Amino acid sequence: MSMFDTKGHAIGQDGRKPNTLKKLERLNTALRHQEPDRVPVSDFFWGGFTKRWQQELGLPPDANPYYHYDLDWIVTVPNMDPWIRPFETLKETAGEVVVKTGFGSIMHKHFEFPMPEMRGWATDTFEKLERATFDDPRDRLRFFIAGDNQIAGIGDGFQRNTPPWIETVKSLRPDFPVYGSMIEVSECLTRLVGQENAMLWMGGEPERMGAVINRIGEFYLEMARAEIEAGRGLLDGFVIWGDVAYKKCTFMSPNYWREYFKPWVAKIAEHAHANGLPVIYHGCGNVKAIFQDYIDMKIDAYNPLEVKAGMDCVELRRQYGHGIGFCGNSDMQVWETGDRAAIRREVLRKLNAAKGGGYIFQSDHSVSSAVSGQTYDYIVKLVREFGKYPIQLGEFDEKLSGQP
């Protein structure tokens, strides 16, 4: 028996619209490396892009790309700060704000610039890191209470008192497949002590740093368990955030990563899978040296596959077949040009990786404010037209391994 929402849309007994269930089946079919009706589409959007898109397409100020394009999935973030506390305001003017967060990070946000600057860290020595003790990973404030947190509050925008995570999940669930998420140790260290310190300490004290990594890994594994428990019956999948690479290679040696970082990614993924949740791993940079490891961990899809770091989903499909799904890899730098011919070539070529399923179309990171609203509109329409199965790409068709 169907019910109806305030706009007259039919909803099922579990509060989900039939179209949402169709999107969930499309997404899960793709992640099973089978061909759904069409390639799933979604992305992560900068606030500056959304404002530009609204203005250029003549949309109201509350218009949202996820709803406007009926995108196929969305990800949510709980409070992952090691120390749960309100931002401490160190400086504030009409044009900028400097705060100290629950990571102990000193964050400078200039409102005219897209991304914040990390100016310092309370945990600024190795000895402080070794002595650090964090708040309870299962604290209800992380999932059920509104409050400040660095990851949700300071990015291309600035937000205080982020709504309770569970309420965000519930509000999105009628319209989208909703994923929970958790950072892993590398992401924590970047915010907690800074990339430079983390790399220096790994190099200078590898075993002592390894012990710290294991302690942080256990902390975030327990937080992931608590999040999945808090969202039981409401989540459709899980994202692990874990940047471990830059343009040419991993930040640390592949062997060091395998010894200390990989086990915690594997345990989070295993726990998510045990609860019926597919896992998408988000890691920027060139991870070719450890890409097989993500397959070994049974990660369902890898995101974002940055083109500027040498990642190419079509070549990866040739190399690894359907051992792992791909989520992303459409070149943001091409999108930013606004060149329709170049964009068409970029988008359609990458759709080759969708043959046989296993592909979610997204940018190779996130949609920046340098992308015009008309360009993104054009891209979504291209994918919806040429992403229907069976995939027919004309002059951009490429033969993949095992393809007749």
N, C-alpha and C positions, 0 to 999 in steps of 0.2 A: 504494500500500500504506500503510495507516494504522499508526501507533504509538500508544502510550498514555502519559499522564502518570501521576504518582504517585497521582492520585485516580481513575484508570481512564477519563479522558476521552480520546477519540480526538484525535490530532494528526496533521497532515500531515507530509510529508517536510521541509518548511521550518520545522517546529516550531510551526505555527499551527493552532488548532482550527477546525473547519468553521464554528462560530458566529462566530469572529473574522473569517473571510473574508466571512461574510454581513454582518457589521457594516461591514466595509471597503467592500463593494459598495454598501451602503445609503448610507454617507457620500459616496462618490464619485459615486453617481447623483444625490444631492441637489446636490452641488457642480457637476454638469454641467447643472443646472436641468432635471432630469427627475424623475419621481415614482417613488421606491422603494416598498417595501412599507409603510413608515411613516416619520414624521419622525424623524431622528436626535436623540438626547438625550444631553447631558453637562453638565458644569459645572466650575467651580473652587471648592474648598471650604476654608473657614477651619478650622483645627484645632479651634477652640472649638465650631464647629457639629458637627463629627464626634463630639466627645465627648458633646455634648448629645444628638445623634441616637442614639448608642449607648445612652445611659442611658434615654431616653424610649421607645425601641422595644424595650428589654430585650435588646440585642444584646451579644455579647462584646466585650471591649476592643480586639480586633484587627480588628473589623468595619470594612469600608471601603465607602463609598457606590458607588465605581466597580464593585466586584465584586458587591455586594449587589443593585444594580439593573441589572447587566450593561450599563453605559453604553457609548456608541458610539465615543468617542475619548478620548485622553489626551495631554497635552503634557509634554515633558521639557525641562530647562534644563541646559546645561553650565556650566562656570566662565567667566563673562564679565568677571570683574574685570580692570581694566587691569593691575594688579600682582598676580601670583599669590603669596599669602603667607597664613600662618595669621592668624586674628584676634589682634590685640594687646589683651589684657584690661586696661582702664584702671580698672575698678571692678567688683566682684562681691560680691553678698550673696545671701541666700536669696530675696529678692524681686525683684532686678533685676541687670542686667549692662550695662556700658558697654564697647564694643569699638571698635577702629579696624580697618577692613576693607581689602580690596584695591582699593577705590575711593578710599582715603584718607578715607572718611567716618567721623565719630564717631557711632556708633549707640547709642542708649539704649533698651534693651528692659526695660520693667517687665512682669513676668510676669502681672500681674492685668489688664493692658490689652491690647486685641486687636492693635494695630499699634505699631511702633517709632517713635522720634523721632530725626530727624537733628539732631545738636547742633552740628556743625561739619564743616569739610572741610580737609584738608591743602592742597589746591589752592584757596587763598582769595584769590588775586589774578589778574588777567588775565595778567600777565606770567608767573606760574607755570604757567598753563594753556598759554600759548604755548610754553614751554620743556619741557613734560612729554613724556617718552618712555615708551612702554608696553612691557610684556613681549611676547614673541612671540605673535601671535594664533594660531599653529599649535602652540604648546607642548602636548605630550602630556598635561601635567597638567590641561589643560582638559577632556579627554575620557576619559582612560584611568586616572587616578589619583584616589583619594579625597583630600579636603581641604576646608578652609573656603572658602566663597565667599558673597558678600553676598546675591545674589538667591535662592539656594536655602536659605541658612541663617538669614536674619533677615527675618521677616515677622510673621504672627500667631503664629508659634512661634519657637523659637531652637534651631538645630542646629549642632553642630560636626562636622567631618570627614564631610561629605556623601559618600555612596558614589560610585564612578566613574560618570560619565554613561553610558558605553557599557553598563555592567552593569545600570543602571536600564532602559535601552532593551530590553536582552535579556530582563530579568525580566518586563516588561510585555507584550512582543510576542506571546506565545502567546494572550493574552486580549483585547487591545485594538489597534485601529489607533493607532499611536504617531507623534506629531509631534515633530520637533526644533524648536528655536527660537533666535532671536537678537534682542537689543535693537538699536535703531537710535540715531542720535546724540542725539535728544531725551531718551531714557531714560537714556543714559549721562550727559549733562550734569546731569540732576537728581540723580544719585548722586555725581557727581564734583565738582561745584562748587555745587550747589543751584539751585533754580528761580529764586530772586530774582537771584542773580549772573548766571546765564545770560541772563536777560531784560535786565538792565541792560547787560551787555556787548554783546549784540546791538544794543541801541538806541544805545549810545554809540560803538561801534566796529564797525559792521555789516560792513565788508569784511574787517577783520582777524579778526573773529569767524567770518566765512564761511570764511576760510582754515583756521581751527581745525576748524570743522565738517567741511570736506572731508577733513582729515587723519584725524579720528575716524571719519568715514564709511568711508574706505578700510580702516581698522583692523578695523571690524566686518564689512565685506564679506569681507575675507580670513578672518576667524574663521568666518563662515558657510560659506565654501567649505570650510574645514578640517573643520567639523562634518559637513557633508554627505558629505565624503570619508570621515570616520571612521565614519559610520553607513551607508555605502553598502550597499544591499540590506536594511537593517533599518528604515528610516523610511518612513512612509506620507504624510507631508506636513510642512509647515513653518509655524511661527508667527513673525511679526515683531512684537515689542513696541515700541510707539512713541507714548506719550501726548504729544500736541501741543496739547491743548485743555482748557478748563475748561467752566464751565456755559453761557457765552454765545457763546464764540468761540475761535479758536486763540490760543495764547500769543503767537505772533509774527504779523506780517502774512501773509496767504496768499501774497503775491508773494515775500516773503523765504523762506517755507517752500518754495515751488516752486523757487526758485533754488538753495538750499543743502541742504535736507533731502530733498526728494522724489527727487533723482537716486540717492541711496544706497538708499532703499527700493526704487526701481525695479530697481536692479542686483541686490539680494539676491533679489527676487522673480523676476527673469529667470533668475538662476542656479538657483534652486530649480526653476522650471518646466523648465529645460533638463535637469534630472535627474529629471523625471517626478513632481515633488512639488507638489501643490496648496498654495496659500498662503492662510493666514488672517492678517489684520492686526488686532492688538489695539491700539486707541487709545481712551482714555477721553475724555469731554467732547463738546462740540458741534462737529462737524467738517463741518457743512453747507456751509461756504464752500469746502471743498476735497474734498467727497465725490466729485465727478466725476473728480478726479485719481486716486482709487483705482481707479475703473473703467478709466481710461486706462492705468493700470499693469497691468491685468489681474489685480488681486487677486481671488482666488476668493470670499472671504467676509470681511465686516467684523464685528469683535467689539469691545466688548460692546454698543454702541448704548445708552448710558445714558439712561433715561427722564427722570431728573431734569435732564438737560442738553438736553431737548427733542427727543430722537431717537425716532422712531416707525417701526418696520419696515413697518407696513401703509401708511403714507403714503409712505415711501421706495419701496416697491414700486410704488405708483401713479406716482410721479415718475420712477423710473429703470427700471421694468420688471424684466427679468431680466438687466440688465447686470452685476449683482454679487449674490453670495449674502449672506445675513444670518445671524449666529451670536450669539444672545442676545436682548436687548431685553425680557425679561419682568421687570416692575418689582419690584425687591427690596424697596422700601418697602411695596408691597402684600403681598408674601410675609410681611414682618415683622409685619403686623397679625394674622395668623392668621385673618382673616375669610374663611370658605369661599366665600361668595357673591361677594365682591370678587375673590378669587383666581381663581375659576372664570371670571368675566367677563374678567379680565386675560389669563389663559392662553389661553382659547378665541379671544378677539379676535385675539391675536398669531398664532395658527395660520393666520389668513387669508393671511399672508405666505408660507406653505408651499405654497400652491396652485401647481402647475406645478414644484415642487421649489425648490431654492435657499435652503433654510432649515434651520438646526440650532437646536433649542430649547435655550436656556440662560437664565440670569438676565442682567440688564443690568450685571452686573459679576462677582460671586462670591457664594457662599452664606455669609452672615454668621452669627455665633453668636446673633443675634437671631431667627433663623428656627427654629421648633420642628421636631423630628424628624417629628412627625405631619404638619406642613404640607408638608415636602418630600416625604414619602411620598405624600400626597394629590396633589401636583403631578405627580409622575412617573406616577402611575396615570391622571390626567386626560389627559396627553399621549399615553400609550400607548393610551388608549381613543379619543380624538378625533383623534389624529394619523395614523390609518390612512388610506391612500388608497383611493378618492377622499375628499378632506376634506369632511366633513359637519358643520357647526357650528350648525345650527338657528338660534335667535334671534340668535346672535352672528356669523352669516355676513354678510360684506360683499362687495360686487361690486368687483372690481379692473379696471383698464384692460385691455381686450382679452378679458375673460372673458365668455363667453356668458351 
